Structures are given as structure tokens and as C-alpha cells.
Amino acid sequence: MNWKFGLIGLLAILLAVFTAQNTEVVEVRFLFFSLEMSRAIMIFGVFVVGLLAGWLLPGLLLKRPKPRP
């Protein structure tokens, strides 16, 4: 068995355990919005937003040299 498949299997098991332990519904309030969702979905959404911000923002914030004419 390839070690990559073993690692993917282990991560899938950990994800299943995490989801099973965080099934309760929580209320998320932001400004004047209110939303109820599973805690696992909320944590996954925050992870995805952080992942995208960490991937996109450095490229937007770095100063690129201007091309010479």
C-alpha cells in the first residue's frame, strides 16, 4: 500500500471523527445578520476563507516592479 493512500485514509478518518463530534447547531451573528449552522460546517467555512486569504492576499499586497519602457 502506498503511504499517500494511507495518509489520505487517516485524514478521512480524522475528518469523520471531527464531523461526528461537532454536529450541534450554533448561531453565528455578524452585524445584523444571524445564521444557524452546524459547528463543523462553520469551522470548515472559516478554514476555507483563511486558506483563500492566505493564498490571495500576499500576491495582492506585494509591490511588483513596474516594467521598463
C-alpha positions as CSV (number, residue, x, y, z in Angstrom):
1,M,0.0,0.0,0.0
2,N,1.3,3.4,-0.9
3,W,2.0,5.7,2.0
4,K,0.0,8.5,0.3
5,F,-3.2,6.4,0.3
6,G,-2.6,5.6,4.0
7,L,-2.2,9.3,4.8
8,I,-5.4,10.1,2.8
9,G,-7.2,7.3,4.7
10,L,-6.0,8.6,8.0
11,L,-7.1,12.2,7.2
12,A,-10.5,10.9,6.1
13,I,-11.0,9.1,9.4
14,L,-9.9,12.2,11.3
15,L,-12.4,14.3,9.3
16,A,-15.2,11.8,10.0
17,V,-14.4,11.9,13.8
18,F,-14.3,15.7,13.7
19,T,-17.6,16.0,12.0
20,A,-19.3,13.4,14.3
21,Q,-18.1,15.4,17.4
22,N,-19.2,18.8,16.1
23,T,-22.8,18.2,14.9
24,E,-24.6,20.6,17.2
25,V,-26.2,23.7,15.7
26,V,-24.7,27.0,16.7
27,E,-25.9,30.5,16.0
28,V,-23.5,32.8,14.2
29,R,-24.2,36.6,14.5
30,F,-22.4,39.2,12.4
31,L,-23.6,42.9,12.5
32,F,-27.3,42.5,11.8
33,F,-27.2,39.0,10.2
34,S,-27.9,35.8,12.2
35,L,-27.4,32.3,10.8
36,E,-27.7,28.9,12.4
37,M,-25.5,26.1,11.1
38,S,-23.6,23.0,12.2
39,R,-20.4,23.8,14.1
40,A,-18.4,21.6,11.7
41,I,-19.6,23.5,8.7
42,M,-18.8,26.8,10.3
43,I,-15.3,25.7,11.2
44,F,-14.7,24.4,7.7
45,G,-16.0,27.7,6.2
46,V,-13.7,29.7,8.3
47,F,-10.8,27.4,7.3
48,V,-11.6,27.9,3.6
49,V,-11.8,31.7,4.0
50,G,-8.5,31.7,5.8
51,L,-6.9,29.5,3.2
52,L,-8.1,31.7,0.4
53,A,-7.0,34.9,2.2
54,G,-3.5,33.4,2.8
55,W,-3.2,32.4,-0.8
56,L,-4.6,35.5,-2.5
57,L,-3.6,38.4,-0.2
58,P,0.2,38.1,-0.4
59,G,0.1,38.4,-4.2
60,L,-2.1,41.4,-4.0
61,L,-0.1,43.2,-1.3
62,L,3.4,42.6,-2.7
63,K,4.7,45.5,-4.7
64,R,5.5,44.4,-8.2
65,P,8.2,46.3,-10.1
66,K,7.0,48.4,-12.9
67,P,8.0,47.3,-16.3
68,R,10.5,49.5,-18.0
69,P,9.5,51.1,-21.3
